[in-house]
Amino acid sequence: MTDTARWSEESEALAESVMAKYPQKRSALMPLLYIAMREDGYLSEAGMRRVADLVDLEPAQVSSVASFYTMYKLEPVGKYLVSVCTSISCWLLGGDEVLEAVEASAGVPSGETDESGVISPEHVECIGACGGAPAVQVNYELIEGLTPKKATELVEWLNAAQPATLNGDEMQALFGGERSFDWAINETNDATGPYPAFQPHGTIAALDRS
Ligand code: FES
């Protein structure tokens, strides 16, 4: 193991607890990448090197996994990552128009970040909320049934309020429309940055609390 910079005490402890759940440390690679993102706000080279150290892999092996999945951001993004689904169900119900509204309101196209570093619009493939199309996520917190007008209001609200944490249920009430169904698991962690808020080892913690 090389001597890479350690993370915060909390993240190091979390990483240990995640690795302890697997017979082989390397099986924890993907959740550890989320811990690395929470440390730096994105998946930095230093973060990937720390993960490689922790799971006894080469940095190139870690990088090859990280670069395959679009949810691992290898470059910094804005404070709010606004992901608009443009796959078939959402496209049929106006997903492209919702994306256009988000881009126009942010002032930048999909894949870029506005000048003040607040909003990063992106278009994504199906996010599993087809019944509530068109669906959008902000920092991976879900909002269903948006209209272009509501999408514009959402971006304006993010710019004006710049909330420290985001909660999908709250944004749904403010900007959403019809929902697909009542999601079974009450995910109690609010998003604190452009990375998933859920526990890095999945929904087990949420189930334990119910
Ligand atoms: S097609 Fe948009 S959530 Fe499935």
Residues whose N, C-alpha, C, O or C-beta is under 5 A from the ligand:
A	BS01	FES	C85 S87 I88 S89 C90 C126 I127 G128 A129 C130 A135
